[in-house]
Amino acid sequence: MSTEAELEAMVTALEASGNFKILRKLVARSIITPHDGSKTRKGICLDLETTGLDPAADEIIELAMLPFTYGLDGRIFEIGTPYQQLNQPSKPIPPEIVELTGITDEMVQGQSIDLAAVAEFIADADLIVAHNAGFDRRFAEKLCGDFVPKPWACSMSEVPWKAEGFPGTKLGYLIAQCGLFHNAHRAIDDVRATVEILARALPVSGVTAMTKLLESARRATCRVWAEKAPFDFKDKLKARGYRWNDGSDGRPKSWFADVSEDKLDAELTYLRSEIYQRDVDVPVVRLTALDRFSVRA
């Protein structure tokens, strides 16, 4: 059996050839960057595995949270002890979820999430981060009301991955671009992978992904609802970045888009001139990290 030094020598030789790219297994670590005494905040990276996509009908089967400290400039310093818990749903786990996550009914038998422990764990958190916060926040807030007043940020949508040279935003792809691989679709492994990609410097801007995430999270955005937009313009709206909401979540059955505050007037002008072709009142909701990604928005 080869020693660690021999394996590293093989890796070096393969990568030096220019014909291979080697992925290393993500190893948990407690320090990303030694703390230099600067002011820090506490973040918690959260990931959920569930029985489906609908928080009104589906249930959490695994919750993982990883605490970490970060500087105001986006440097990540220390990683703390995680919280991880399986949870038995009221119905058998669907086969496709078992296949995706590897979590079986036998594994969750008799398991439950301690809500008091969850509330205590997040009590002093300054920011909750999830890689698809639009999904995780809705389930988390239903699980425990202590998640509701917390600021949230999304490492998938609030980091400009495309502008930084990454064609994809899926966690497995991003961690692979860091030269690593992990046990995808298990919550505890996903939170470790998320913090790892946030700690890395981006290839174009040179700052950490966490820096970009914080910049986005600190800005207010405006959700523009193109209610009753003419059907013939749906493709035009979609091409502009509008998404369809079917109304099942209590929000308008309508196309909508999120724009920065400084671009709101231009967006309203576009809708009135190009879509409605008349002067109409367009519903607008101002969002911050306190309500962004929540069903309350």
C-alpha positions in Angstrom: 0.0 0.0 0.0 1.4 3.4 -1.0 2.3 5.9 1.7 0.9 9.4 1.8 4.1 10.8 0.5 4.1 8.4 -2.4 0.5 9.2 -3.3 1.3 13.0 -3.3 4.2 12.3 -5.6 1.9 10.5 -8.0 -0.6 13.4 -7.8 2.2 15.9 -8.5 3.4 14.0 -11.5 -0.1 13.5 -13.0 -1.0 17.2 -12.6 2.4 18.3 -14.0 1.6 16.4 -17.2 -1.2 18.8 -17.9 -3.5 15.9 -18.8 -5.0 15.2 -15.4 -6.8 17.2 -12.7 -6.9 15.4 -9.3 -9.7 15.9 -6.8 -8.9 15.5 -3.2 -11.4 14.5 -0.5 -12.7 17.4 1.5 -11.3 17.1 5.0 -12.9 18.9 7.9 -10.8 21.6 9.4 -11.2 24.0 12.3 -9.1 26.9 11.0 -9.3 28.4 7.6 -7.3 31.6 8.3 -5.6 32.4 11.6 -7.5 35.2 13.3 -5.6 38.4 13.3 -7.6 40.1 16.1 -9.9 42.0 13.7 -13.6 42.3 14.5 -15.6 39.1 13.7 -19.2 38.0 13.2 -20.7 34.5 13.7 -22.2 32.7 10.7 -24.0 29.5 10.6 -24.1 27.4 7.4 -27.3 25.4 7.2 -28.4 22.5 5.0 -31.5 20.3 5.0 -32.4 17.1 3.4 -36.2 16.7 3.0 -38.8 14.3 1.7 -39.7 16.7 -1.1 -39.7 20.3 -2.3 -42.9 21.6 -0.7 -42.5 22.9 2.9 -46.3 22.8 3.3 -46.5 19.0 2.6 -42.9 17.6 2.9 -40.7 17.1 6.0 -37.1 17.5 7.1 -35.2 14.3 7.4 -31.8 15.8 8.2 -30.6 19.1 9.5 -26.9 20.2 9.7 -25.5 23.5 10.9 -21.9 24.5 10.9 -20.8 27.6 12.9 -17.9 29.8 11.6 -16.4 33.2 12.4 -15.8 35.7 9.6 -14.4 39.2 9.3 -16.4 42.1 8.0 -14.2 42.0 4.9 -15.3 38.4 4.2 -12.3 36.4 5.4 -13.4 33.2 7.2 -11.4 32.3 10.3 -12.5 29.5 12.5 -15.0 26.7 12.1 -16.8 25.4 15.1 -18.4 22.2 16.2 -21.4 21.3 13.9 -25.0 20.4 14.8 -26.3 17.4 12.9 -29.5 15.5 13.5 -31.7 13.0 11.5 -35.4 13.2 11.8 -38.1 10.6 11.3 -40.9 11.9 9.1 -44.6 11.0 9.5 -44.5 8.9 6.3 -42.0 6.6 4.7 -39.2 8.4 2.8 -39.9 8.4 -0.9 -37.6 6.0 -2.9 -36.2 8.8 -5.0 -35.1 10.7 -1.9 -33.5 7.5 -0.5 -31.6 7.2 -3.7 -30.5 10.8 -3.7 -29.5 11.2 -0.1 -28.8 7.6 1.0 -31.0 8.3 4.1 -33.3 5.4 4.8 -36.3 4.8 7.0 -34.1 2.6 9.2 -31.6 5.4 9.7 -34.2 7.9 10.9 -36.2 5.5 13.0 -36.9 7.1 16.4 -34.8 10.2 15.5 -36.1 13.7 16.1 -34.8 17.3 16.0 -34.5 19.0 19.4 -36.0 22.4 18.7 -34.7 23.8 22.0 -31.2 22.8 21.0 -31.6 24.3 17.6 -32.8 27.6 19.1 -29.9 27.7 21.4 -27.4 26.8 18.6 -28.5 29.8 16.4 -29.2 32.3 19.2 -26.0 34.3 18.7 -25.7 33.9 15.0 -25.3 37.1 13.0 -26.0 35.4 9.6 -27.5 32.1 8.3 -26.0 30.9 5.0 -27.5 28.2 2.8 -26.6 27.0 -0.7 -30.1 27.6 -2.0 -31.6 29.7 0.7 -34.9 30.0 -1.2 -35.4 26.3 -0.4 -33.8 25.9 3.0 -35.2 29.0 4.7 -38.8 28.1 4.1 -38.4 24.7 5.7 -36.2 26.1 8.5 -38.7 28.8 9.5 -41.5 26.2 9.6 -39.4 24.0 11.8 -38.3 26.6 14.3 -39.5 30.2 14.7 -36.1 31.4 15.9 -34.9 31.3 12.3 -37.5 33.9 11.3 -35.7 37.1 12.6 -32.3 36.1 11.4 -30.6 37.6 8.4 -30.1 35.0 5.6 -27.8 34.8 2.6 -27.6 32.4 -0.3 -24.2 31.2 -1.5 -25.7 29.9 -4.7 -27.5 33.1 -6.0 -25.7 35.9 -4.1 -22.2 35.1 -5.3 -21.6 36.2 -9.0 -20.2 32.8 -10.0 -20.8 33.3 -13.7 -19.0 36.7 -13.7 -16.1 35.0 -11.8 -15.8 32.3 -14.5 -17.9 29.5 -13.2 -20.6 28.3 -15.7 -22.4 26.4 -12.9 -23.6 27.1 -9.4 -24.3 23.6 -8.1 -22.3 22.8 -4.9 -20.7 19.7 -6.3 -19.5 21.6 -9.4 -18.1 24.5 -7.3 -16.3 22.3 -4.8 -14.8 20.3 -7.7 -13.4 23.6 -9.1 -11.6 23.9 -5.8 -9.9 20.6 -6.5 -12.0 18.8 -3.9 -14.9 16.3 -3.7 -17.3 15.5 -0.9 -20.2 13.2 0.0 -22.9 15.2 -1.8 -26.6 15.3 -0.6 -25.8 14.6 3.0 -26.4 17.8 5.0 -23.3 17.7 7.2 -21.0 17.2 4.2 -22.7 19.9 2.2 -22.3 22.6 4.9 -18.6 21.8 5.1 -18.3 22.1 1.3 -20.2 25.4 1.3 -18.0 27.1 3.9 -14.9 25.8 2.0 -16.0 27.4 -1.3 -16.9 30.7 0.5 -13.4 30.8 2.0 -11.7 30.6 -1.4 -10.5 33.6 -3.4 -12.4 34.1 -6.6 -10.4 34.0 -9.8 -11.5 37.3 -11.3 -12.0 39.7 -8.4 -9.5 38.1 -6.2 -11.6 38.5 -3.1 -13.2 35.6 -1.2 -16.7 34.3 -2.2 -17.8 35.3 1.3 -16.8 38.9 0.5 -19.2 38.9 -2.5 -21.9 37.1 -0.5 -21.8 39.8 2.2 -21.9 42.6 -0.3 -25.0 41.2 -1.8 -26.6 40.3 1.5 -26.1 43.8 2.8 -27.9 45.4 -0.1 -31.7 45.8 -0.3 -33.4 44.6 -3.4 -36.8 45.2 -4.9 -39.1 42.3 -5.9 -41.2 43.4 -8.9 -44.4 41.6 -9.6 -45.5 41.7 -13.2 -49.1 40.9 -12.3 -51.5 40.2 -15.2 -48.7 40.7 -17.8 -50.0 39.8 -21.3 -49.4 36.2 -22.0 -47.8 36.9 -25.3 -44.9 38.5 -23.5 -44.0 35.6 -21.2 -40.9 34.6 -23.2 -39.7 38.2 -23.2 -40.1 38.3 -19.4 -38.4 35.0 -19.0 -35.5 36.1 -21.2 -35.1 39.2 -19.0 -34.7 37.0 -15.8 -38.3 36.9 -14.6 -39.5 33.8 -12.9 -43.0 32.3 -12.7 -44.8 31.9 -9.3 -47.8 29.6 -9.5 -49.5 31.2 -6.5 -49.5 28.0 -4.4 -47.3 29.7 -1.7 -49.8 32.5 -1.1 -47.9 35.0 -3.2 -49.2 36.4 -6.4 -49.7 34.1 -9.4 -47.4 36.1 -11.5 -44.0 36.7 -13.1 -41.5 38.4 -10.8 -37.9 39.5 -10.7 -35.6 40.9 -8.1 -33.7 44.1 -9.0 -31.4 46.4 -7.0 -32.9 49.6 -5.7 -30.9 51.8 -8.1 -32.4 49.9 -11.1 -36.0 49.9 -9.9 -37.2 53.0 -11.9 -35.6 51.6 -15.1 -37.3 48.3 -14.6 -40.7 49.9 -14.0 -40.3 52.0 -17.1 -39.4 48.8 -19.1 -42.5 47.0 -17.9 -44.8 49.9 -18.7 -43.4 50.6 -22.1 -42.5 47.1 -23.3 -44.8 44.7 -21.6 -48.0 46.5 -20.5 -47.6 49.3 -23.1 -49.5 51.6 -20.8 -49.2 53.3 -17.4 -50.0 50.8 -14.7 -49.3 50.4 -11.0 -46.7 47.6 -10.6 -46.5 45.9 -7.2 -43.1 46.2 -5.6 -41.8 44.7 -2.3 -38.5 45.9 -0.8 -36.4 43.0 0.6 -33.4 42.7 2.9 -31.5 39.8 4.3 -34.2 39.7 7.1 -36.9 38.6 4.8 -35.2 37.6 1.5 -35.7 33.9 0.5 -38.6 33.6 3.1 -42.1 32.6 2.1 -43.0 35.8 4.0 -41.6 37.8 1.1 
